[in-house]
Amino acid sequence: MTDYCVIVTTFSDDENGQIIINALLEQRLAACIQVMPIKSYYHWKQKINCDQEQQIIIKTKTKLFEQVKALIEQYHRYETPEIIQLPITNGSVDYLSWIDQSCV
């Protein structure tokens, strides 16, 4: 297992997204969080839906995944929020060291 990962989630309410982002950074569960506008197509409750959302890409340590997941679940307004962990299998030594220094 790698020591670092990216966690992806989405939100449609900017205020809700900012609450999640601020909490992750204040608790030092993330070194960096990037937000990008996306258009999501998905199945939900026997319907095909399309929504404008914001995707959050969270850079953190793998060992913090459960804490990040719990925080997202605590604050997120979606019934079933996307919470996906992707391993960072390689990267700049300086950048990965910065993640180490930035997260608890």
MARBA-3410 file (N, C-alpha, C, O; in Angstrom, 1 decimal):
104
0.8,-1.2,0.0,0.0,0.0,0.0,0.9,1.2,0.0,1.9,1.3,0.6 ~ 0.4,2.3,-0.7,1.2,3.5,-0.7,0.9,4.4,0.5,-0.2,4.2,1.1 ~ 1.7,5.3,0.8,1.5,6.2,1.9,0.6,7.4,1.6,0.1,8.0,2.5 ~ 0.4,7.7,0.3,-0.3,8.9,-0.1,-1.5,8.5,-1.0,-1.5,7.5,-1.7 ~ -2.5,9.3,-1.0,-3.7,9.1,-1.8,-4.4,10.4,-2.2,-4.1,11.4,-1.7
-5.3,10.2,-3.2,-6.2,11.3,-3.6,-7.6,10.8,-3.2,-7.9,9.6,-3.5 ~ -8.4,11.6,-2.6,-9.8,11.2,-2.3,-10.6,12.2,-3.1,-10.4,13.4,-3.1 ~ -11.6,11.6,-3.8,-12.5,12.4,-4.7,-13.9,12.4,-4.1,-14.4,11.4,-3.7 ~ -14.5,13.6,-4.1,-15.9,13.7,-3.8,-16.5,14.8,-4.6,-15.8,15.6,-5.3 ~ -17.8,15.0,-4.6,-18.5,16.1,-5.3,-19.5,16.7,-4.4,-19.9,16.2,-3.4
-19.9,17.9,-4.8,-21.0,18.7,-4.1,-21.7,19.6,-5.1,-21.1,20.0,-6.1 ~ -22.9,19.9,-4.9,-23.6,20.8,-5.8,-23.9,22.2,-5.1,-24.3,23.2,-5.7 ~ -23.8,22.2,-3.8,-24.1,23.4,-3.0,-22.7,24.0,-2.5,-22.0,23.3,-1.8 ~ -22.4,25.2,-3.0,-21.1,25.8,-2.7,-20.8,25.9,-1.2,-19.7,25.8,-0.8 ~ -21.9,26.3,-0.5,-21.7,26.5,0.9,-21.4,25.2,1.6,-20.5,25.2,2.5
-22.0,24.1,1.2,-21.7,22.8,1.8,-20.3,22.4,1.4,-19.6,21.9,2.3 ~ -19.9,22.6,0.2,-18.6,22.3,-0.2,-17.5,23.0,0.6,-16.5,22.5,1.0 ~ -17.8,24.3,0.8,-16.8,25.1,1.6,-16.7,24.6,3.0,-15.6,24.7,3.6 ~ -17.8,24.2,3.6,-17.8,23.7,5.0,-16.9,22.4,5.0,-16.0,22.3,5.9 ~ -17.0,21.5,4.1,-16.2,20.3,4.0,-14.7,20.7,3.8,-13.9,20.1,4.5
-14.5,21.5,2.8,-13.1,21.9,2.5,-12.4,22.6,3.8,-11.3,22.2,4.1 ~ -13.1,23.5,4.4,-12.5,24.2,5.6,-12.3,23.2,6.7,-11.2,23.3,7.3 ~ -13.2,22.3,6.9,-13.0,21.3,8.0,-11.8,20.4,7.8,-11.0,20.2,8.7 ~ -11.7,20.0,6.5,-10.5,19.1,6.2,-9.2,19.8,6.4,-8.3,19.2,6.9 ~ -9.1,21.1,5.9,-7.9,21.8,6.1,-7.6,22.2,7.5,-6.5,22.1,8.0
-8.6,22.7,8.2,-8.5,23.1,9.6,-8.0,21.9,10.5,-7.2,22.1,11.4 ~ -8.5,20.7,10.2,-8.1,19.5,11.0,-6.9,18.8,10.4,-6.5,17.8,10.9 ~ -6.3,19.4,9.4,-5.0,19.0,8.8,-5.2,17.5,8.3,-4.2,16.7,8.4 ~ -6.4,17.2,7.8,-6.6,16.0,7.1,-6.3,16.0,5.6,-6.3,15.0,4.9 ~ -6.0,17.2,5.1,-5.7,17.4,3.7,-4.5,18.4,3.6,-4.5,19.4,4.3
-3.6,18.1,2.6,-2.5,19.0,2.4,-3.0,20.0,1.3,-2.6,21.2,1.4 ~ -3.8,19.6,0.4,-4.3,20.4,-0.7,-5.6,19.9,-1.2,-5.8,18.7,-1.2 ~ -6.5,20.8,-1.5,-7.8,20.5,-2.1,-8.0,21.3,-3.3,-8.0,22.5,-3.3 ~ -8.3,20.7,-4.4,-8.6,21.4,-5.7,-10.1,21.2,-6.0,-10.7,20.1,-5.7 ~ -10.7,22.2,-6.5,-12.2,22.2,-6.9,-12.3,22.5,-8.3,-11.8,23.5,-8.8
-13.1,21.7,-9.0,-13.3,21.9,-10.5,-14.8,21.7,-10.8,-15.4,20.8,-10.2 ~ -15.3,22.6,-11.6,-16.7,22.4,-12.1,-16.8,21.2,-13.0,-16.0,21.0,-13.9 ~ -17.9,20.4,-12.8,-18.1,19.2,-13.7,-19.6,19.1,-13.9,-20.4,19.7,-13.2 ~ -20.0,18.3,-14.9,-21.3,18.0,-15.2,-21.5,16.5,-15.0,-20.8,15.7,-15.7 ~ -22.3,16.1,-14.1,-22.4,14.7,-13.7,-23.7,14.1,-14.3,-24.8,14.6,-14.1
-23.6,12.9,-14.9,-24.7,12.1,-15.4,-24.7,10.8,-14.6,-23.7,10.2,-14.4 ~ -25.9,10.5,-14.0,-25.9,9.3,-13.2,-27.3,8.7,-13.0,-28.3,9.4,-13.2 ~ -27.4,7.5,-12.6,-28.6,6.8,-12.2,-28.9,7.1,-10.7,-28.0,7.0,-9.9 ~ -30.1,7.5,-10.4,-30.5,7.7,-9.0,-32.0,7.5,-8.9,-32.8,8.3,-9.5 ~ -32.4,6.6,-8.1,-33.9,6.3,-7.8,-34.7,6.1,-9.1,-35.7,6.8,-9.3
-34.2,5.2,-9.9,-34.8,4.8,-11.2,-34.9,5.9,-12.2,-35.8,5.8,-13.1 ~ -34.1,6.9,-12.1,-34.0,7.9,-13.1,-32.6,8.2,-13.5,-31.7,8.0,-12.7 ~ -32.5,8.7,-14.8,-31.2,9.2,-15.2,-31.2,10.7,-14.9,-32.1,11.4,-15.3 ~ -30.1,11.2,-14.2,-30.1,12.6,-13.8,-28.8,13.2,-14.4,-27.9,12.6,-14.9 ~ -28.9,14.5,-14.5,-27.8,15.4,-14.9,-27.7,16.6,-14.1,-28.7,17.4,-14.0
-26.6,16.8,-13.4,-26.4,18.0,-12.5,-25.1,18.7,-12.7,-24.1,18.0,-13.1 ~ -25.1,20.0,-12.5,-23.8,20.7,-12.4,-23.3,20.5,-11.0,-24.0,20.8,-10.0 ~ -22.1,20.1,-10.8,-21.5,19.9,-9.5,-20.1,20.5,-9.5,-19.5,20.9,-10.5 ~ -19.5,20.4,-8.3,-18.1,20.7,-8.1,-17.4,19.4,-7.7,-17.9,18.7,-6.8 ~ -16.3,19.1,-8.3,-15.5,17.9,-7.9,-14.4,18.4,-7.0,-13.6,19.3,-7.3
-14.2,17.7,-5.9,-13.1,18.0,-4.9,-12.1,16.9,-5.1,-12.4,15.7,-5.0 ~ -10.8,17.3,-5.2,-9.7,16.4,-5.3,-8.8,16.7,-4.0,-8.3,17.8,-3.9 ~ -8.8,15.7,-3.1,-8.1,15.9,-1.8,-6.8,15.2,-1.8,-6.8,13.9,-2.0 ~ -5.7,15.8,-1.6,-4.4,15.2,-1.5,-4.1,15.0,0.0,-4.1,15.9,0.8 ~ -3.8,13.7,0.4,-3.7,13.4,1.8,-2.8,12.1,2.0,-2.3,11.6,1.0
-2.7,11.7,3.2,-2.1,10.4,3.5,-3.1,9.3,3.5,-4.2,9.5,4.0 ~ -2.7,8.1,3.1,-3.6,7.0,3.0,-4.1,6.6,4.4,-5.3,6.3,4.5 ~ -3.3,6.8,5.4,-3.8,6.4,6.8,-4.9,7.3,7.3,-5.5,7.0,8.3 ~ -5.1,8.5,6.6,-6.2,9.4,7.0,-7.5,9.2,6.3,-8.5,9.9,6.6 ~ -7.5,8.2,5.4,-8.8,8.0,4.6,-10.0,7.9,5.5,-11.0,8.5,5.2
-10.0,7.0,6.5,-11.2,6.8,7.3,-11.7,8.1,8.0,-12.9,8.3,8.1 ~ -10.7,8.9,8.4,-11.1,10.2,9.1,-11.7,11.2,8.0,-12.6,11.8,8.3 ~ -11.1,11.2,6.8,-11.6,12.1,5.8,-13.0,11.6,5.4,-13.9,12.4,5.3 ~ -13.2,10.3,5.2,-14.5,9.7,4.9,-15.5,10.1,5.9,-16.6,10.5,5.6 ~ -15.2,9.9,7.2,-16.1,10.2,8.3,-16.5,11.7,8.3,-17.6,12.1,8.5
-15.5,12.6,8.0,-15.8,14.0,8.0,-16.7,14.4,6.8,-17.7,15.1,7.0 ~ -16.5,13.8,5.7,-17.3,14.1,4.5,-18.7,13.6,4.8,-19.7,14.3,4.6 ~ -18.9,12.4,5.3,-20.2,11.8,5.7,-20.9,12.7,6.7,-22.1,12.8,6.7 ~ -20.1,13.2,7.7,-20.7,14.1,8.7,-21.4,15.3,8.2,-22.5,15.7,8.5 ~ -20.6,16.0,7.2,-21.1,17.3,6.8,-21.8,17.3,5.4,-22.5,18.3,5.1
-21.7,16.3,4.6,-22.2,16.3,3.3,-23.7,16.2,3.3,-24.3,15.5,4.1 ~ -24.4,17.0,2.4,-25.8,17.0,2.3,-26.4,16.0,1.4,-27.6,15.8,1.4 ~ -25.6,15.3,0.6,-26.1,14.2,-0.2,-26.4,13.0,0.6,-25.8,12.7,1.6 ~ -27.5,12.3,0.2,-27.9,11.0,0.8,-26.7,10.0,0.7,-26.5,9.2,1.7 ~ -26.1,9.9,-0.5,-25.0,9.0,-0.7,-23.9,9.7,-1.4,-23.8,9.7,-2.7
-23.0,10.4,-0.7,-22.0,11.2,-1.4,-20.9,10.2,-2.0,-20.6,9.2,-1.4 ~ -20.3,10.7,-3.1,-19.2,10.0,-3.7,-18.0,10.2,-2.7,-17.7,11.3,-2.4 ~ -17.4,9.1,-2.4,-16.1,9.1,-1.6,-15.2,8.0,-2.1,-15.4,6.8,-1.8 ~ -14.3,8.4,-3.0,-13.4,7.4,-3.6,-12.0,7.7,-3.3,-11.5,8.8,-3.4 ~ -11.2,6.7,-3.0,-9.8,6.8,-2.7,-9.0,6.2,-3.9,-9.2,5.1,-4.3
-8.0,7.0,-4.3,-7.1,6.6,-5.4,-5.7,6.7,-4.9,-5.3,7.7,-4.4 ~ -4.9,5.6,-5.0,-3.6,5.6,-4.5,-2.7,6.5,-5.3,-2.8,6.6,-6.6 ~ -1.7,7.2,-4.7,-0.6,7.9,-5.4,0.5,6.9,-5.4,1.1,6.6,-4.3 ~ 0.8,6.3,-6.5,1.8,5.3,-6.6,3.2,5.8,-6.8,4.2,5.1,-6.6 ~ 3.3,7.1,-7.2,4.6,7.7,-7.4,4.4,9.2,-7.4,3.3,9.7,-7.7
5.5,10.0,-7.2,5.4,11.4,-7.2,6.7,12.1,-6.8,7.6,11.4,-6.4 ~ 6.7,13.4,-7.0,7.9,14.2,-6.6,8.1,14.0,-5.1,7.2,14.1,-4.3 ~ 9.4,13.7,-4.8,9.8,13.5,-3.4,9.4,14.8,-2.6,9.0,14.7,-1.5 ~ 9.7,15.9,-3.1,9.5,17.2,-2.4,8.0,17.4,-2.2,7.6,17.8,-1.1 ~ 7.1,17.0,-3.2,5.7,17.2,-3.0,5.1,16.2,-2.0,4.3,16.6,-1.1
5.6,15.0,-2.0,5.1,14.0,-1.1,5.6,14.3,0.3,4.9,14.1,1.3 ~ 6.8,14.9,0.5,7.3,15.4,1.8,6.4,16.5,2.3,6.1,16.6,3.5 ~ 6.0,17.4,1.4,5.1,18.5,1.7,3.7,17.9,2.3,3.2,18.5,3.2 ~ 3.2,16.9,1.6,2.0,16.3,2.2,2.2,15.8,3.6,1.4,16.0,4.5 ~ 3.4,15.1,3.8,3.7,14.6,5.1,3.7,15.8,6.2,3.2,15.6,7.3
4.3,16.9,5.8,4.4,18.0,6.7,3.1,18.7,6.9,2.8,19.3,8.0 ~ 2.2,18.7,5.9,0.9,19.4,6.0,-0.2,18.7,6.7,-1.1,19.3,7.2 ~ -0.1,17.4,6.7,-1.2,16.5,7.3,-0.8,16.0,8.7,0.4,15.8,8.9 ~ -1.7,15.7,9.5,-1.4,15.1,10.8,-0.9,13.7,10.7,-0.6,13.1,11.7
END
